[in-house]
Amino acid sequence: MEKITAFPNDFPMDGVELRYFLVVNNYAQSLAFYRDVLGATVVHELPGILCFLSFAGSQILLSAPGGSMQDRADSFPNYKRIISELSIRVPDCSAAYEILRSRGAEFITPPAHYSNETRAFFHDPDGHLLEIWEARKA
């Protein structure tokens, strides 16, 4: 029987942060959603083109379509098949659901309870899938 070797505990290391990059169809509408509905804070903005948002210790970057970047998504093979989801862990899914609904989020599902978590899904203005979820003891 082969011995299973554990990976070293060297990543993620201190200083690592998460950044979620989204190309949006309606920049102003998406900025308003992430800022006013989700409560993200604008850190830096190139008006109408790119916005850096701070959200729960992570970054969300909103970008208008186009641009001259060399690493655009369409330069990757099968880019149209890339699926993403922004998953936000919350201490109380039902409370977060009510708060976000009151701010204008339109949920696909109400909070659904599973053995060890509660989840609810919604979209941003461009149709990107977002999830709020609460971990619970089974």
N, C-alpha and C positions, 0 to 999 in steps of 0.2 A: 504494500500500500504506500502510495506517495505521501510524503509529508507536506502538508499545506503550510506555506510560508505566509505569515502575516505581512502586509505592507508596512513599511516604516511609517511612523506617525509624524511625517514631516510636511504634510500638506492636507488641508490648508494651514498655512502658518499665520502668525500675527501679521496684520496689515492687509490681508486678502479681503477684497470687497466684491460684491456681486453687482454687475451692471447689466441691465436689460435694455436692448436696443430695439426700437420699433420704428418702422417706416409707416407713416400714417397718411391717409388720403386727404383729410381736412385738418391741417395743422392747428388752426385756432380752436376748432371744436375739441380735438383731442387734448390740447393743452388745458382747456377749461375742465375737461373731464378728470384728468389726472390731478390737477391742482385743486379743483373745487369739490369734486365728488370723493376722490380717494384721499385728499388732504396732503398731497406731495408738495414740497417746497421748491420753488424755482431757485436754482443755484446760479445758473448762467444761461443766457439766451442770445442767439443770433436771430432776431425777430423774423418770424415767418419761415425760418429754415431749420433751426436746430435748437433744442432746449435740453439742458441738463437739470434733472429733478432729483431731489433727495427724498427718499422714502424708506422709513424704518431701517436706517443704517445701510441702505443700498442706493444704487443710482438707477434711474430710468432715463433713457435718452429718447427723445421724440425727434424724428427727422421727417421733413417734407420729402415727397418722392423726387427722384432724380439726383442730380449732383454729379460731380466728376471724380468721385472716389474710385480708386482702383479695386477695392475689395467689396464692391456692391454685391448684394445677394445673387444677382443674375449672372455673376461670373463663376458661381459654384455649380457643378453638375447637379441636376435634379432639384434646383432651388425651388421650383414650384411645388415640390412635395414636402418641403420643410414645414413642420407643424410645431407650434410653440404654445406655451401656456404660462401665464404669470400666476404663481400659486402663493398666496399670502396666508401664513399661519397666524391665527388670532386666538386669544384666550377664551372667547365666547362667540361662537359662530352665529348664534341666533341674535345676539345683541349687535354684532357687526353687520349682519344682514339688514336689520331694521335701520341702523344709522345710514348705511349706504343707499338703501331704498329711499330714505327721506331726502337724500342729497341728489336723487335722480338716477341712480343705477337701476337698470332693468334686468332683473334676474331671469335666467332660463329655468332655474329650479329653486324652490325654497330649500332651506337647510334639510339635508337628508342624513339620517342617523345610521351609522354602520357600527359594527362591534367595537371598533377602537377609534373612530373619528366621526365628525360631523362635517359635511361639505355642502357648499352652494356655489353655483356657477353663474357667471354673467359675462357680457361682452363690453368692450370699450366701443367708441363710436366707429372704429374701423373693422369691428368684428373679431378682434383678437380675444381669445378666450382667457378669462380670469377666473380664479377660484379662491374662495376663502375657506379655510378649514381649521378645525379644532381637534387636537389630539385628546383622546379620552382613554381612560384605563378600561380594558376589556372586562 
